[in-house]
Amino acid sequence: MPETNAREPDGVADPGLARLNALSREDLRTELAQVLDIDRWVEAVAGQAPYADRDALTELADEHARGITGDEVASALARHPRIGEKAEGKGTEARWSRGEQSAFAADTDDASLRVQRIFEFAQGEYEERFGQIYLVCASGRSSRALLADLVARLDNDLSGELRVVAEELRKIAGLRLDKLLDAA
């Protein structure tokens, strides 16, 4: 069993890791579900607590996120708002989502607003084609970059697109796990 002193390899205490290690199993599961709402992933990551250090936790979380299935994609998408729509609520997950999408609407010049309207149309095409919302790790990406990604993904078949969405969920989970650890 790993040590639970929540110190990094350089000997510096990690308060975020210490906080997670101190949680009950149920509270840890609740916290992890905000990172990636896939039961198998939550159970696998929570089942390895306590964590020896931040790197061990992030590697474990990433390893289990690499196996996201098409069925798991569908359940995880239920907690994500469409790009361009603000996440409802005041909780941690809604706040993270709003921050992750903030660059999308940051530019308000006429050209950017046109790109956002075109994006909205293309997003409807995507939803009609794949029967799900378009999901991407949007953190720091402009509306133009997201539009280019969306249009390129319209060429995917369903199984290929599910693999892309699983990879995007993995990226989002990595960012959110860092935020969870830094929220101590």
C-alpha positions in Angstrom: 0.0 0.0 0.0 1.4 3.5 -0.9 2.4 5.8 1.8 -0.3 8.3 2.7 1.9 11.2 3.7 0.9 13.1 0.6 4.4 14.3 -0.2 5.8 14.7 -3.7 9.1 13.0 -4.6 11.0 16.2 -3.7 9.6 16.0 -0.2 7.3 18.9 -0.4 3.8 18.4 1.0 0.9 18.3 -1.5 -2.2 19.6 0.2 -4.5 18.6 -2.6 -3.3 15.0 -2.5 -3.6 15.0 1.3 -7.2 16.2 1.0 -8.1 13.5 -1.4 -6.3 10.8 0.6 -8.3 11.9 3.7 -11.7 11.6 2.1 -14.0 8.7 2.8 -14.4 6.3 -0.2 -17.9 7.7 -0.9 -16.7 11.3 -0.8 -13.7 10.4 -3.0 -16.0 8.8 -5.5 -18.1 12.0 -5.6 -15.1 14.2 -6.2 -13.7 11.9 -8.9 -17.1 11.8 -10.7 -16.8 15.6 -11.2 -13.6 14.8 -13.1 -14.9 12.0 -15.3 -18.4 10.7 -14.7 -17.8 7.1 -15.8 -18.5 4.6 -13.0 -15.8 2.1 -14.1 -13.2 4.9 -14.1 -14.3 6.3 -10.7 -14.2 2.9 -9.1 -10.8 2.0 -10.5 -9.2 5.3 -9.5 -11.0 5.4 -6.1 -10.0 1.8 -5.5 -6.3 2.6 -5.5 -6.5 5.3 -2.8 -4.5 6.4 -0.9 -2.2 7.7 -3.5 1.6 7.9 -3.0 2.0 11.1 -4.9 0.4 13.3 -7.5 2.2 11.6 -10.4 1.0 8.2 -9.3 -2.6 9.4 -9.2 -2.5 11.2 -12.6 -0.9 8.2 -14.3 -3.4 5.8 -12.8 -6.3 8.1 -13.8 -4.9 8.5 -17.3 -4.4 4.8 -17.7 -8.0 4.0 -16.8 -9.3 6.9 -19.0 -7.5 5.4 -22.0 -10.1 2.5 -22.0 -13.2 4.6 -22.3 -15.8 2.7 -24.4 -18.5 3.9 -26.7 -21.2 3.2 -24.1 -19.2 5.1 -21.5 -18.9 8.1 -23.9 -22.7 8.3 -24.0 -23.1 8.4 -20.2 -20.2 10.9 -19.7 -21.7 13.2 -22.4 -24.8 13.6 -20.3 -22.9 15.9 -17.8 -21.3 18.1 -20.5 -23.0 21.2 -21.9 -22.9 21.9 -25.7 -20.0 24.2 -26.7 -21.2 27.7 -26.5 -23.8 27.0 -23.8 -23.0 27.9 -20.2 -23.1 25.0 -17.7 -26.0 25.4 -15.3 -25.4 25.4 -11.6 -22.9 26.7 -9.1 -21.0 23.5 -8.3 -17.4 22.8 -9.1 -18.1 20.8 -12.3 -20.3 23.7 -13.7 -17.6 26.2 -12.8 -14.9 24.1 -14.5 -17.0 23.7 -17.6 -17.6 27.5 -17.9 -13.9 28.1 -17.5 -13.0 25.4 -20.1 -15.2 27.1 -22.7 -14.4 30.7 -21.8 -12.1 31.2 -24.8 -14.9 30.2 -27.2 -16.9 33.3 -26.6 -14.0 35.6 -25.5 -13.7 37.3 -28.9 -16.7 39.5 -29.6 -15.7 41.2 -32.9 -17.9 40.8 -35.9 -15.8 38.1 -37.5 -15.7 36.1 -34.3 -19.4 36.4 -33.8 -19.9 35.1 -37.4 -17.6 32.1 -36.6 -19.7 31.4 -33.5 -22.9 31.4 -35.6 -21.3 29.1 -38.2 -20.1 26.9 -35.4 -23.7 26.7 -34.0 -24.9 25.5 -37.4 -22.1 23.0 -37.8 -22.8 21.7 -34.2 -26.4 21.0 -35.3 -25.1 19.0 -38.3 -22.7 17.1 -36.0 -25.6 16.2 -33.6 -27.8 15.1 -36.4 -25.0 12.9 -37.9 -23.8 11.3 -34.7 -26.8 11.6 -32.3 -24.8 13.2 -29.5 -23.3 16.6 -28.6 -20.0 17.6 -30.0 -17.4 17.3 -27.2 -13.9 18.6 -27.3 -11.3 19.6 -24.8 -12.0 23.3 -25.4 -9.7 24.8 -22.7 -7.9 27.8 -24.2 -9.1 27.1 -27.8 -10.7 29.9 -29.8 -14.0 29.6 -31.7 -12.0 29.4 -35.0 -10.0 26.5 -33.7 -13.0 24.7 -32.4 -14.9 25.3 -35.7 -12.0 23.8 -37.7 -11.9 20.7 -35.4 -15.7 20.3 -35.6 -15.8 20.5 -39.4 -12.9 18.0 -39.7 -14.7 15.5 -37.3 -17.8 15.6 -39.5 -15.9 13.3 -41.8 -15.5 10.5 -39.2 -17.7 7.5 -39.1 -19.5 6.8 -35.8 -16.9 4.3 -34.4 -14.0 6.6 -35.2 -15.9 9.6 -33.7 -16.5 7.7 -30.5 -12.8 7.0 -30.2 -12.1 10.8 -30.7 -14.7 11.7 -28.1 -13.2 9.2 -25.7 -9.8 10.8 -26.2 -11.3 14.3 -25.6 -12.9 13.0 -22.4 -9.5 11.7 -21.3 -7.9 15.1 -21.9 -10.7 16.9 -20.0 -10.3 14.4 -17.1 -6.6 15.2 -16.9 -7.2 18.9 -16.7 -10.0 18.5 -14.2 -7.9 16.2 -12.0 -5.2 18.8 -11.8 -7.9 21.4 -10.9 -9.2 19.0 -8.2 -5.7 18.5 -6.8 -5.0 22.3 -6.9 -8.3 23.2 -5.1 -6.9 22.3 -1.6 
